[in-house]
Amino acid sequence: MAGSQSDGRLSEVRFLTVAEVATVMRVSKMTVYRLVHSGELTAVRVGRSFRVPEHAVHEYLRGAFQETA
């Protein structure tokens, strides 16, 4: 049952709203939308809004930090 194993991991993923991502990153919501639309930040479309996996935010920030170091 490989499908049930991946479903278990998916249920552990925490999704953030664009507003929550903006707060964590200390940027505007428009900046988050730009990152999502450019493909720099992974997001899932839910209806008319986006949800960003928390790990994607951490990965993006880790990558941005490494570029400046």
C-alpha positions as CSV (number, residue, x, y, z in Angstrom):
1,M,0.0,0.0,0.0
2,A,2.4,2.7,-1.2
3,G,-0.5,5.2,-1.5
4,S,-1.4,5.1,2.1
5,Q,2.2,5.6,3.1
6,S,2.5,8.9,1.1
7,D,-0.9,9.9,2.4
8,G,0.5,9.7,5.9
9,R,3.3,12.1,5.1
10,L,1.0,14.5,3.3
11,S,-1.2,14.7,6.4
12,E,1.9,15.9,8.4
13,V,2.5,18.8,6.1
14,R,1.5,22.2,7.6
15,F,0.2,24.7,5.1
16,L,0.4,28.4,5.6
17,T,-1.7,31.2,4.1
18,V,-0.1,33.9,2.1
19,A,-0.7,36.3,5.0
20,E,1.0,33.9,7.4
21,V,4.0,33.5,5.0
22,A,4.3,37.2,4.7
23,T,4.4,37.5,8.5
24,V,7.0,34.8,8.9
25,M,9.2,36.3,6.2
26,R,8.4,39.9,7.2
27,V,7.5,41.0,3.7
28,S,4.2,42.1,2.1
29,K,1.6,39.7,0.8
30,M,2.3,41.0,-2.7
31,T,5.9,39.9,-2.4
32,V,4.7,36.4,-1.4
33,Y,2.4,36.3,-4.4
34,R,5.3,37.4,-6.7
35,L,7.5,34.6,-5.3
36,V,4.6,32.1,-5.9
37,H,3.9,33.2,-9.4
38,S,7.6,33.2,-10.4
39,G,8.0,29.7,-9.1
40,E,10.6,30.6,-6.4
41,L,8.2,29.5,-3.7
42,T,6.2,26.3,-3.9
43,A,2.4,26.7,-3.4
44,V,-0.8,24.8,-3.9
45,R,-3.9,26.5,-5.2
46,V,-7.0,25.9,-3.1
47,G,-10.0,27.5,-4.8
48,R,-9.0,31.1,-5.4
49,S,-6.3,31.2,-2.8
50,F,-2.8,29.7,-2.3
51,R,-1.5,27.6,0.5
52,V,2.3,27.3,1.0
53,P,3.8,24.2,2.6
54,E,5.7,25.3,5.7
55,H,8.8,23.4,4.6
56,A,8.9,25.4,1.4
57,V,9.1,28.6,3.3
58,H,12.0,27.3,5.3
59,E,13.8,26.0,2.2
60,Y,13.4,29.3,0.5
61,L,14.8,31.2,3.4
62,R,17.6,28.8,3.8
63,G,18.5,29.2,0.2
64,A,18.2,33.0,0.4
65,F,20.4,33.0,3.5
66,Q,23.1,30.9,1.8
67,E,23.2,33.2,-1.2
68,T,24.0,36.2,0.9
69,A,26.6,34.4,3.0
